[in-house]
Structure formats: structure tokens, C-alpha cells
Amino acid sequence: MLTVAPSSSADLFANHSYTDTNVLYCRLRRLGPVVRLQCHDAWAVPRLADVRAVLNDRVNFVREAPLVMPTADAGTRAARRKVNKALARHQGPRPTFTLGSDLAARADAIVSEHAPAGEFDAAELVRAFVTDTALRLLGVSADLRRDLSRTPGVFDCFGTDAERRRQALKAGAETLGLLQRAITHDKITPQSWLDVAFNSAAAAGLDESEAIPLAFAHAAAGLDATIYGITAAIDQFARNPLQWDLLRDNPGLAAGAFHEAVRVSSPIHHVTRVTSRPTSIDGTRLEEGERLWLLIRSAGLDRAAWGPYAERFNICRPDVAQHLALGTRIRSKAGRHIATSQAEAFLKALAVQCREIRPAGEPHPLRSTTLLGWSHMPLAVTACTPRPRPRPPLNGERPDREHSPLEESCAPNPGIC
């Protein structure tokens, strides 16, 4: 049975909507599974179950057609798709498992350098850490990594944020020229993303220069979400000292804490889908060509899925990895592994070296049509003597495990909530 769709006059991009997102999303979820947004000529899908269903239905709901450069003929576009498929196959846990110890060492070094000062910009440190990881995955040499680290917005030219990409391209000719001059196939790490891009481009008949922007665009796709996700976790811990104490006593909760943070404060505002033919969502009729905004942040706060305390940050929440803030597709799952590994390393380094963390001022928000995060986050810390990381067990040896009384709160229904 088809029903009359509810509508709303809410402007999702007004300033007050950014400051009162929880209230706005709660109203939209109460209105229905799909809500007509009068001032945007689009439909909002605010509930977790419906967002997941639309993302998984690739027949009735498709991505918006991308803008195609007029200079790219059909053959070139097909060759580029081959390179992108090769990069997607190469991304994931198996090719990147060696990052583990390197991530931990680099995170420890960054935190130990800045924690003794008692105050630092957490967003700046996370941005440097994640950007350096992306350049290492690409296979960029150490000397060029140092040069690019001093180049602001090196990935903005290739990112998913259209407004920032346009601004970067206006002033990014020098950066693009530097990449073209400095990166050649013989100067990058074997089996890296650039190596895969160079080999795939040659096999597809593309010029070597085509491989560089394709590989950098591949790395840039999840860069902002990772940066904003880690800073969201730090922000939540700074405002929830009991949760911070729990993490310090149980550093193994770091990965789950990251997922909980992006569930509560998703860096992805929404993703867009378009109906490919007439269809319906929970009885609401949709015609072909209708634009849908899948509200990822709203879905993370859906009480029908996460319980009556969905807005609370709880690092022991069960099934938290079922959130949608890092995507659902195979390529997204591969990127999720890399993002989670970086977050885990950085949060563990903070937990080991900082007894307390707290806000040192008002963070500066960074808002766009699709992303929400912090461009600056002043953080005050009380440094402590670093706790040694546990020795990995030898073959045949049972791992030692310290028991903390706070582990009792990690039961399926923890009392902290």
C-alpha cells in the first residue's frame, strides 16, 4: 500500500542545521522512512535500515552520473576504468598488512614529540599522520614525502569534495607540475599503488602521466573521512573522561572506539543516489530520476538500531561496526581497514602517553555539502611515562593478558550508558 510522503522545510545546509544536527535528524526520522525536502528538491532517507537498503540496491538506486571531461574519449575512459579496477583490487588488508608496526611507530613518535608541551592541535597532527600514510601507500620516496608534506592541500586536487577540488585546481598547477616531474616509475616503491597504476596504465595503453592523477585520486577518496573520523574520536574522548580512562586501561578497544566515534559523529553528512526507474521505499512512491540524500550521520543516531542512548559515546557498544560512516561496498571495506588501522595506532599512542586529554579551546569546524569535521582542534594533555607495548606472543605461547576491573563494563549492556 502506497502512502503519502511526509515533507519538511528544513534546510540541511543552514548554519543552525550544523549546530543542531541531532535535533534535526531526530525530527526527520520521526516523520518517516523518506521525507521530501521542500527547499532542496530532493528526498531525505534518515533511518539506518532504509539507508542500508538503498545502498545495497544497485538496480533501483544508482550513483549520479559523473561529470566527464570533454577531452576524454570513450577509449580513454575505458582505459582509466581498468586502472581504477586494478587499484581497487590491490587495496585491502592483504597488500597493506605490513603497515601495522610502521603505523604504531610513527604514531608513537608524533605523540611523544608533542605531548610534553601539554597542548597541540590534534587535527593538524592527525592530518599530517594520515597524509604521510597515504603517500607511503602510494610508494612516494622519503625525500618527496617531505616536500609534499610542506605543500598544503596536496590531495585536494584529487579529492571527492567538489568545492575544495575547484579551489585547489585554481592554485594547484605548481603541485601538479611537481608530481609530474618528481614521480616516475623507477622512483617509486615496488608493489605500491603508484606501481600498480603505472603497470595498469601501460597495459591499457595510457601515457605514464595518466597514472599519477588516477593513483592520487584513489588515495584521496577516503583521506578526509579518515582524518575527520580520527579527530571525531579524539573530540569525543576529550569530552568524555570516563571513556578515556576505559581506553587507557584497555587499549585493545581503540579500533571499536574509532567505529563508535564515526557512528556518533560521522564525517560523511550524506551520500546521493538517483532512482533508475519507478520504485518505492517503505510504501512511499518514487518516480524515475528522483534524487535521494542518504543521511549517513542521521543513520548512526537511529534509536531503532542503536537503542535509547544512541547519542551517547560508548566504546563498549556491541555491533558498532555495523555503522555506514565508512561505506558498505568492497572497495569501501578495504578503505575501512586502512582507516581503522591508522585510527587504532593513533588512539593507542595517545592512550599510552597521555593520562588526560581535554579541550583547550573551541575547535574550528570544516563544513561542506558532504563532509563534516574539524580543521583545527586545540587539545590540552597531561603527559605520562609511556607504558611499554605488550610483547607479541611467541609460537606456541599463550598471550599474557592483563585483566582490568573496567572490563566488566564491556558486557553487551554496559552500565556506562
Phi, psi and omega in degrees: 000126180278143182240160176284127185285137173288159179226162181215146177267008183297140174256108186293344185248009173288154183303318182292335178291327178288327183276336181240046186297320182299318180294315181298313182295322178299318179296317181294319179296325179290331182293322180161178182290333177216132187233132177282123178267109189296322185271000180241353183054047180210169177252139175258133174246102191262349187260145186302310184300319181287322177298315180298318181297319180293317180298325182275347179263096183265009176265309182274338184232120186235164176290155174295143179297126181289155174288128182257131177297131184297337182279351182266114179280175184298321180296319179294318179297320178296320178295321178295324178296324178296319179295317180297322178295321178295320178295320179296321178293327183281339183277142176141183186300319187294310181288342187246012184295334182290351179291338190310299182293326179295318178299314181298316181295318180291320178296317178300318182295318181295313182293317181295334178286325188254337184297321181300336179290340178087351180200139177200169177270104184298322181296322179294318180293317180296319180298317179295319182296312183290320179297318179296322177297317179298319180293326176292319177296325177292335180094020181287141181293160183299318180297316180290327176300319178296319179295316182289331178295337177267003179259109183295139174065036183299330181266352184296331179296339185244001188284180184269347180277110188299318183295314179294326179295318179296316180295320181292322181293331178296321182249013188257009180300321181295318178296315179297320178296320178299317180296316182295324181282321190270335185258114173230163187299328183279356183250007183247163184288133176300147179066013176275176180295320178295322178298316177298318181294317178298313181295318181291322179296318179296318180293330181270359178083018179269155174291150182302327182294338179290333185292327187295306179296329179293318179292319180292324176295323177298317179289327184285342188303318182250010186296308183296318180298323178292313180299310183290330177292317179292318179293328175297321178295316179297318179298317179296318179293323180296332181260359180226079185299329178296321177293325178295317177299322179296319178294320181295325178280340182223073182301340178295349178276002188298316181297314177296326178296321178297315179296322178295322180294317180284340172292312183287321184231065183302131176289345179264115179291308178199163169236157187251139170227157179233138179289131180272347179195168178301134181205190179211157175234113180049043176090353178267121184285134177232134179274169178295139178087006178285138179268131179242135172255113179274109188278093185296317181293321177297319180299326179290345181250011184290115182293336177297333181260324190249003176092177186292343180249040184298331183282348183275144178273115183220108187286355176257012182296130179286150176059026183293334182292357178281001179295170184245010187293340180246018175091174182231342185283168183301315179297322178295323179294325176294316177295328177299320179299316181292316180297316181294321179298318179292316180298317180300315180296317184289317181293322177296318179298318177296316183295324181287326190254350183234117180289322179224147169226144182204156179298140177249015182157179180283125176291153181263117181286149171240117186237140171219187182290339183236340187243146175228131180188196182240126175277331175218139179219092178295128184231129174260135183228152170250107184286154177223171177293125183302134174281136179295140176291142182297141178290132177296142182294144175282170180301128179082355182264135177283130182295137174290145183220116177282135179260131178245139177303333182288348178297338179299332183280356180267017174294166182306331179237073186294146181288345181298327178281000000 
